[in-house]
């Protein structure tokens, strides 16, 4: 399906990139493929994040019964999200410090540059508050932090509110970046890659695998702390919509 121009350049740029009509030309330089390699790592990480988020949403159907899975997947999400923030942050720093290959690649469309920090903030907020709920347990999670318009605010409600923020901004980000991510992940978008694989593929896969392994280790370490939420005496566990 072809989207028509809405007549606003900033919006048109996002629509063109979202449907695969327009994209940045990432130079392929050095042993790691430079901007092209960075873009591929970011794409792989983003698609993995999308899959993990889908699994995490499934656990919300019965977050009490699937609490262990909720915590494990949330911890894995934290590790993979950290890698994606690092890869996009690296591109940001290289571009704004004047590194020529990244300058040639150019920045993302303006609206995505505005949305990016909101996605990062929403992601960090919902994951950090979720992990903190596991650490402090039911008593700490349900301790009143403030009262607003007669409504009691605790860490559980903060986590729920941050999830709503994350769902909105991350949903917009996925709509704009899903097709480009698939193109980059499958190496269809690299004119300079030649007929073979993009250089540095092995190290990128190793970094991604190490990140998942670190997340799995962290999940194994933090999971015992979630056992307190199984006690029905304290009410429902830290899930969205379980108040």
N, C-alpha and C positions, 0 to 999 in steps of 0.2 A: 504494500500500500504506500502511495506517495503522498507525503504531507505537503500542503501548499504553504507558501511563504505567508507569514502573518504581518510582514511589513516592518517588523522591529528587528534590526540587525542582531542584537544580542540574543534574542529568542531564536531567530533563524539559524544562527551559528550552532546553538544547542540542538535544535531539531535536525539539522544536517548531520551532525556527528552522531546523534542518537540512532538514526536510521541507516548509518553507514555511508551517507553521501559525501561527508567531509571528514577529514581526520588530519592530525598533525603528521608531518613526515619526520619520523625519528631516525637520525643518522645512525648507521651501524659502524662503530669505531672501536678499536682496541680489542683486547682479549675477552672482555666481558660484553662487547657489542654496544657499550655506551648507553645513550638514551634509549635505543631500541631494546637492549637487554633489560634496562630498568623498567620500561613499559611492559615488557612481557612478564617480569616478576610481579609487578603490580596487578596485572590482569589475572595471572594464576591465583594470586592471593585473594583478589576480590571475588573470583568465582568460588573458591573454597569457602570464603566467608559466607557467601550467599547460601551455599549448601548447608553450612552449620547453622545459620540463622533459621533456615527452613526446619531443621531437626529440632532446634530450640523451641520454635513455635508449636510444634507437635506436642512437646512435653507440657505445654500450658493447658492442654485439654484435660489433663489430670496431674497437675503439678505436685500434689501430695503423693500420689502413687508413683509418679515418675521423678521424684525429687533427686535421686542419685544421678539419673541421666541429665536432669536440668542443670545440676551443678557441674558435672563432667563436661558437658557440651559448652556451658558458659565459660569454663576455665580454658577450654580449647579455643573458644572464640577470642578470649582475651589475648592469648599468645599470637594467634594469626592476625588479629587486628593490630597488635603492636608492630608486626612485620610490615603490614600495609601502610601504617602511618610512617614507619621508618623509610620505606621505599618512596612514598610520595614526598616525604620531607626532604629526602636526598635530592630529588629532582627539583624541588622548590629552591633549596639552597644553591645548587649548581647553576640554576637559571639566573637567580638574582645576584649571584657573585660573578656573573659574566663569563662562565665557562662556555666556550664557543659552540660545541656540539649541542648543548642544551638550549643555547640561545637560538640556534638554527631550528631546533624542534619547535620552539615557541611555547607559550603558555596555553592552557585549556581555555575554552570560551569563557567570557566574563562571568556569566551567571554561575557556571560551575566553580569558578574561583571564589565567588561569594558563598556558594553552598558548601564548599569543601570544609571550612573551619567549623560550620554548624554540624556537619556529619561527624567530624572528629570529636567535637564536644559532646554530641549526643551519644556516640559510641562509648567514649571513655566514661561518661557519666553513668550510663545504664550498667556497664560491666563492672565498674568500680563499686557502685552501690550494691550490686548483687553479691559480689565477693565479700564486701564488708558485712552484709547481712549474715552470711555464713559464719564469719569470724565472731561477730558479737552475739549470735544466737537469738532465740525468740524474745528473751527479756530485753536485750539491748535494741533489737529491731523494732519493738513495739513501745519503746520509751518515747514519750512525747518530746518533740524537739521544739515545737512552736504551735500556736493556735492562730488560725487565719479565718476570719469571718465565722467564728464559732466552730470551725472544723479543726480537729486535732491532727497535727502533722507529725508522723514518725518516719523512721527510715524506710519502712515498707511502702508508705505512700509516696515518699521521694523516689524510690525505685520504680514504682508504677508510673509516676509522672514523667520520669526520664525515659521510660520505655515508650511512652506516647510520642515524645519529642523525637526519639531515635527512629520510630516507625515512620514518621512523616518525612524527615530529612533523608533517611536512608532509602526510603521508597522512591523519592524523587531522584536520588543519585543513581539507583539501579535502573530506572527508566531511561536515564540519559546515557548510562555507560555500559549497559549489558551487551549490546551488539558490538560496540568497539572492543570490549574486553574479550569476547569470543574470537573476534578477528585477530587480535594481538596474541591471544593464548595459542592459537593454531598457526601463527606465523604467516597468515595471509596478507598482513599489512606491511610487510617489509620488502621494499623494492631492492634494498641493498644486501639482502641476505643470500642472494644467489639461489641455487637449486638445493643446497644442503641445509642443515639445521643452522639456526642462528647461533653465533659464537657465544660461549659461556653458558650454554644450556645446562651442562652437568653441575657446575657450581650453584646455579640458581635452584636447581632441583634439590641439591644438598641443603641449601639454606632453608628451603621450604620444609623439607623432611625434618631437619633439626628443630625447626620451630614447632612443628606438630609434636615431635618427641618431647620437647620441653613442656609443651602444654599438657601432654598426657601425664608426665611426671608430676607437674604441679597439681593436676586434678587428683592424682592418687594421694598426694600429701594433704590436700584440703578436704577431700571427701569425708574423712572421719568427723570433721568439725560440723558437718551438716546433720549429723545424727540427732542433734537436739531438736531439730525442726520436725522430726518424726513423732515427737511427743504431742499427741492431740490435746493434752492438757493446756498447751500454750496457743491453741487455735491453729489456723491454716499456715502453711509454710510461705516463704517469700515468693509468691507468684503473682502474676498480673491478674487482676480480677478476682482475687481471693481475699476479700476483706470481711 
